[in-house]
Amino acid sequence: MPSRTVDNSIYDRLGERWYRADDDPIALLRAESRFRNPWIIEHLRAAGARDVLDVGCGGGFLANPLSAAGFRVTGLDQSAEALGVAARYDRSDAVRYVVGDGYRLPFDDGSFDAVAAMDFLEHVEEPGRVIAEAARVLRPGGQFFFYTFNRNPLSHLIVIKGVEWRVRNTPPDLHVIDLFITPAEMRAHLADAGLVADPLRGVRPRVFTRAFGWLLLTGKVRDDFAFTFTSGLALSYMGRAIKPGDR
C-alpha cells in the first residue's frame, strides 16, 4: 500500500474547468491530450479499429476526439460528474459514457478493438488489474494504449513538486510518487496480461517556448503549451501493446 493515496475526488469538482481553466493542472492534461490523440488515431486507423474503450476517460479529452474521428467510443469513469462534462462536450453526440470501475469492466470478453488508459494507471493502487481487464475485453489483435509517469526522484521533483510550485490551483495529492510506474513494472504488467508491447515512447514538455515561459512566470497554461516525444523515459511515457491473435 502507498504511504499516501491520490485524491481522485478532485475530478468530481472541476465542472466546466475541465475545458475552460488555464490556471489549473487540468490545462496540462488538455495539452497532453492534444499531443497524444493524433498518435493514437493514426494507430487505430492503420489497424482498421472501430470499437474503442477509454478507461478513466474523465472529461472526454480522448473519447470525444475519437468519436469525432469516426470511431465507436465508450468512455468509462467512476466520476459521474466528469462524465456529465464529457457528454456536454461530445460534439458527435455519439460517445457512450458509462459509470464504472477499471478493476471490473462491465463488458464481455473481446468487446473492443482497442482500449486506452491515459493518465489513469498512476491513479489506482493495482494497475496490473486494470491492464488485465483491458486485455480481457480486447479482441485478438486489439491494441492497448497507455500513458503514465515513471517513478524516480527526478519525476517526483518535476511532475509532482514542479507542478505544485508552478501551476496555479494544484491541489494536494493530485499525484503521489508511490503510484508512479517504472517502465520495467509496466512491461511486466503487460506481459502478465498476455499483451505484446511496442517500445515505450518518452514524453516531455517543449521547454524553449513562449508558452513554457508563460507558465513559469504566471502559473497559467496557454492553449499553445505543447509536448513532444523524447528518447528518455525519466518523466512520462506512453505506449501501445497488442493482444496476440488474428482479428
Secondary structure, 3 states (H helix, E strand, C coil): CCCCCCCHHHHHCCCCHHHHCCCCCHHHHHHHHHHHHHHHHHHHHHHCCCEEEEECCCCCCCHHHHHHCCCEEEEEECCHHHHHHHHHCCCCCCCEEEECECCECCCCCCCEEEEEEECCHHHCCCHHHHHHHHHHHEEEEEEEEEEEECCCHHHHHHHHHHHHHHCCCCCCCCCCHHHCCCHHHHHHHHHHCCCEECCCEEEEECCCCHHHHHHHHHCCCCCCCCEEEECCCCCEEEEEEECCCCC
